[in-house]
Amino acid sequence: MPDSPVHEPPDAARRVYVSYGIALGALAALVLSGWLFLLRPLLIARQVSRLQALVSSGLEEQDALQELGGRERAVRTLSLYMRLPNRIAPDKDTTALLLGHCGQEAVPALTAALTDPNVHVRLQALTSLARLGARPKEALPVAIAVLADPDWHHRIVAIDAIREFGPGSDAAIPALGKLFNDEVCGEAARETVTKIRGEAKVPEKKEM
């Protein structure tokens, strides 16, 4: 018997098949992009956490930035990490340390970190801002508040940051003055007031 002729689908049906194919392709792309959007923060958190472990093990900060693709990419990655919830991004103090080596582009992320509920993150943000020579208006009030912290380690970090901020930090002088007789922080507080005032002589301890 002769072969039956192959019937081509009419043009209208062919257009329907093509439309279905395009729609399915678009749907698949949408689903994939949605998954990537959801997974990206987790991937960023994992990448930065691995890097933080290397830094804790002795990796130099500049080498760590290269691990992230250079300073420009590092700023974007680390800034995103700082915005993630603490449950998936718990080590933001180390991230703030790394941002302190990223230049002025890191200032917005560090400024936002000044409101972090974790005091260690706030202190590292202060230190990194001082290192970059930046002093956003939010920085000094945060440092002044830490001067009353019962932990002397925290007070010292705040004093060091204020000293780096230098002239223009007059609002910190009253709080620093209360620490003049502090056995641990007194000398640093007096030296910082001297720098703020631009004086040569360091104030003496206050008589009790």
C-alpha positions in Angstrom: 0.0 0.0 0.0 1.3 3.5 -0.7 2.4 5.5 2.3 -0.2 7.7 3.8 0.5 11.3 3.2 1.8 13.3 6.2 -0.7 15.9 7.1 0.9 19.2 8.2 -1.0 21.0 10.9 -2.8 24.1 9.6 -1.2 27.5 10.1 -3.5 28.3 13.0 -2.7 25.2 14.9 1.0 25.7 14.3 0.8 29.2 15.7 -1.0 27.8 18.8 1.8 25.3 19.4 4.4 28.0 19.0 2.5 30.2 21.4 2.4 27.4 24.0 6.1 26.8 23.6 6.9 30.5 24.2 4.6 30.6 27.2 6.1 27.5 28.8 9.6 28.9 28.1 8.7 32.2 29.7 7.1 30.4 32.7 10.2 28.3 33.2 12.5 31.3 33.1 10.2 33.1 35.6 10.3 30.2 38.0 14.1 29.9 37.7 14.6 33.6 38.3 12.3 33.4 41.3 14.4 30.6 42.8 17.6 32.4 42.1 16.1 35.5 43.8 15.3 33.5 46.9 18.6 31.6 46.9 20.9 34.6 46.3 20.8 35.8 49.9 21.6 32.3 51.2 24.5 32.0 48.7 25.8 35.4 49.7 25.6 34.5 53.4 27.4 31.2 52.8 30.1 32.9 50.7 30.8 35.7 53.3 30.6 33.2 56.2 33.4 31.1 54.6 35.4 34.3 54.0 34.9 35.4 57.7 36.3 32.0 58.8 39.4 32.5 56.6 39.9 36.0 58.1 39.6 34.6 61.6 42.3 32.1 60.6 44.7 34.8 59.6 43.8 35.8 56.0 44.6 39.4 55.4 41.7 41.8 54.8 42.9 42.9 51.4 43.3 39.2 50.3 39.8 38.6 51.5 38.4 41.4 49.3 40.2 39.7 46.3 38.4 36.5 47.2 35.2 38.4 46.6 36.3 39.6 43.2 38.0 42.9 44.2 37.0 45.9 46.2 34.1 47.1 44.0 32.4 43.7 44.0 33.2 43.2 47.7 31.4 46.4 48.7 28.2 45.2 47.0 28.4 41.7 48.4 29.3 42.8 52.0 26.7 45.5 51.9 24.0 43.0 51.0 25.2 40.7 53.7 24.8 43.5 56.3 21.1 43.9 55.2 20.3 40.2 55.7 18.5 38.9 58.8 20.8 38.0 61.6 19.5 34.4 61.6 21.3 33.8 58.2 24.0 36.5 58.6 25.2 36.4 62.2 28.8 37.6 61.9 28.2 41.2 60.9 31.0 42.6 63.0 33.6 40.8 60.9 31.8 42.1 57.8 32.0 45.7 59.1 35.7 45.1 59.6 36.1 44.1 56.0 34.0 47.1 54.8 36.5 49.3 56.6 39.0 48.3 53.9 36.7 49.0 51.0 37.0 52.8 50.7 34.3 55.5 50.7 31.9 53.3 48.9 31.4 51.3 52.1 30.3 54.4 54.2 26.5 54.0 53.6 26.6 50.3 54.7 28.7 51.2 57.8 26.5 54.1 58.6 23.4 51.8 58.5 25.3 49.4 60.8 25.4 52.0 63.5 21.8 51.1 64.4 22.5 47.4 64.6 21.1 45.9 67.9 24.5 44.1 68.4 26.9 46.5 70.2 29.9 44.7 68.6 28.6 45.5 65.2 28.1 49.1 66.1 31.6 49.4 67.5 33.2 47.8 64.5 31.2 50.1 62.3 32.5 53.1 64.3 36.1 51.8 64.0 35.8 51.2 60.3 34.3 54.7 59.7 37.1 56.3 61.7 39.6 54.2 59.6 38.1 55.5 56.4 38.2 59.1 57.7 34.4 59.3 57.5 32.2 60.8 60.2 28.5 60.7 59.3 26.2 62.6 61.6 25.0 59.4 63.1 28.4 58.2 64.3 29.2 60.6 67.1 25.9 60.0 69.1 26.5 56.3 68.9 30.1 56.6 70.2 28.9 58.9 73.0 26.3 56.4 74.1 28.9 53.6 74.3 31.0 55.7 76.6 28.6 54.8 79.3 28.8 51.1 78.6 29.8 49.1 81.7 32.3 47.1 79.6 35.6 48.9 79.5 36.6 47.2 76.2 33.6 48.9 74.6 34.4 52.3 76.1 38.0 52.1 74.8 36.8 51.4 71.3 34.4 54.3 71.4 37.1 56.6 72.7 39.5 55.6 70.0 36.8 56.3 67.3 36.1 59.7 68.8 39.8 60.5 68.8 40.0 59.6 65.2 37.0 61.8 64.4 39.0 64.6 66.1 38.0 68.3 66.0 34.3 68.8 65.6 33.5 66.2 68.2 33.0 68.7 71.0 29.6 67.1 71.9 31.6 64.1 73.2 33.6 66.2 75.7 31.2 66.1 78.7 30.9 62.3 78.4 34.6 61.9 78.0 35.1 64.2 81.1 33.2 61.7 83.2 35.9 59.1 82.4 38.9 61.2 83.4 39.3 59.2 86.6 38.5 55.8 85.1 41.4 53.5 85.9 41.3 51.9 82.5 40.0 54.6 80.1 41.0 57.8 81.9 44.2 58.5 80.1 42.7 57.8 76.7 39.7 60.0 77.5 41.9 62.9 78.5 44.1 62.5 75.4 41.0 62.5 73.2 39.7 65.7 74.7 43.0 67.3 74.1 42.9 66.3 70.4 39.3 67.6 70.1 40.2 70.9 71.6 43.4 71.2 69.6 45.4 71.7 72.8 48.9 70.6 73.7 48.4 69.9 77.4 46.5 66.8 78.4 43.9 67.5 81.2 44.7 66.2 84.7 42.6 63.8 86.6 39.7 65.4 88.4 40.0 65.8 92.1 37.5 63.6 94.0 
